[in-house]
């Protein structure tokens, strides 16, 4: 039997789906984003809204529009989130990273034969292949690279690019002297237990060999955490010293609090391609993205004849009166309230904007200027962030950061210095495709050809 709660939930879901379905046709008229990308931005907006339901800043419709406008702004201004550092000039390092990326790419294949064909390993080299993954139990393989005297433990990432936003946004939990990504820490602990016996056996069979843990995407985050666990495991260190245990991770998500992320620079290497969204996809960065979308300059990024623009500019104008006297502001606010209350939206966007405005006005209780300012979404969010519990401690991509940056002259490879982090999500046309291993391999090959 369908309960009252179930009926309400079903109705809300149907309403949301209807609004999302109508949104594509509306946004197509803006000309801001190519038509073929509309579904992607709507899906990203819906995923983000699921994450931020508790913040209640934007509806799915408003957030989708904001993402469209913000993407146009990022492209117009040439915004980036590149790290400063020195140019990588060592061909041996680049060759090694390219081979490691092949190992990571091979983890997405379905058979040992395919892994060997992709990576250059032989059937005898592969000691373990766990192909089927479950929640917090990632697919992986264990192999021996005799040529380089190295044992390889390679962890697979996710398959779905647009599940990334939801999958990567999780609370942090205490770890060592800081915090770590809760979900991937659970996966790393499971993997440590699952491979411990076979890993120690393989290391004993190859004395003097080093251990390299490799991964891409979620596999990279798990690999980084697993490396930390192995280097602090007494039973494992009997077999191999910590200086011989390292991690090479591609597109590593934020998994460590700042201090831990910087402390592991000596044994974890994170490689990031251009605008890849995953290494920047922390809860804090997603909050910032939502606020940035809310305050995108609609005067520049929305066509003059767009239906939502008049209302949005009216709301913006109201904020400009914040420096006026309380009496003057109250008078203007009353006039604006009547205008907004009498506004009849023709689209889901208009409905969402009107609802957002009226809700914020209701929160202020029609009080004086100070109360109106406190009801501003930025103030509300800042207050919530100030009181944010420790389990939401900001996380960062770990270790020594290397970034592949494209330019007209080809790809540049930069090694960031201590203290540099990826801190902003850039809505670029390549933010998702920059996450693909094929593109990492192509850019590493481009760098290698120019050294």
RAVENKA-V334903 format. One line per field, one symbol per residue. ss: DSSP state (~ for helix, > for strand, _ for the rest). phi: phi as a letter, one per 40 degrees, with the letter a starting at -180 (. if undefined). burial: + if it has 24 or more other ideal C-beta (glycine too) atoms within 12 Angstrom, else -. A space follows every 50 residues. Layout:
ss->???
phi->???
burial->???
This chain:
ss->___~~~~~~~~~~~~~~~~~~~~~~~~~______~~~~~~~~~~~~~~~~ ~________~~~~~~~~~~~~~~~~~~_______>>>___~~~~~~~~~~ ~~~~~~_____~~~~~~~~______>>>>>___>__>__>>>>>>____> >>>>>_____~~~~~~~~___>>>>__>>>>~~~~~~~~~~~~~~~~~~~ ~~~~~____>>>>>>>_~~~~~~~~~~~~~~__~~~~____~~~>>>>>> _____>_~~~~~~____>>>>>>____~~~__~~~~~~~~~~~~___~~~ ~_____~~~~~~~~~~~~~~~~~__~~~~~~~~~~~~~~~~______~~~ ~~~~~~~~~~~~~~____~~~~~~__~~~~~~~~~~___~~~___>___> >>>>>>>__>>>>>>>________________~~~_~~~~~~~~~~~~~~ _
phi->.ccccccccccccccccccccccdccccccgcbddccccccccdcccccc cbdccfcbcdccccdccdcccccdcccgcabcccibccbccccccccccc cccccccccbbcdccccccgcbcccccabbccbbdgbccaababbcdbfa cbbbbccccccccddccccaccbdafbabacccccccccccdccbdcccc cccccbcgccbbcbabgcccccccccdccccbbdcccccacdccbabbbb fcccbbcdccdccbccbbbbbbcfcdcccbccccccccccccccbccccc bbddcccccdcccccccccccccccdcccdccccccdccccccbcbbdcc cccccdccccccccgfccdcccccccdccdcccccccccccbddbbccgc cbbcbcacchcbbbbcccgcacbacbcbcbcccccccdcccccccccccb c
burial->---------------+--++-+++-++--+-++---++-++++++++++- ++--+-+++++++++++++++++++----++++----+----++-+++++ +++++++++--+--+--++-+---++++++--+---+++++++++----+ ++++++++--++-++++++++++-+--+++++++++++++++-+++-+++ -++--+--+++++++++++++++++++++++-+--+--++---+++++++ ++++++++-++++++-++++++++++++++++++++++++++++++-+-- ++---+++++++-+++-++-++------+--++--++--+--+-+-++++ ++++++++-++--+----+--++-+++--++----------+++++++++ ++++++----++++++---+++++++++-++++++++-++++++++++-- -
